[in-house]
């Protein structure tokens, strides 16, 4: 079951932002200005990306010199 994300006005957010940050739920909140959503405030989630390091080893082939554009040029011209 999907829960509805809480919405507040920009004025209320401005007045209570520190308290809102202290009680911010996993779904976050939507800030509205004149009844239209302008921002979504969400908590930061820690992500473990250590498994990505080296995950493509042996799957990528390099053709040519990766440090060159392949265009010859003269800096003094």
Order of alpha helices (4+ residues) and beta strands (2+ residues): beta-alpha-beta-beta
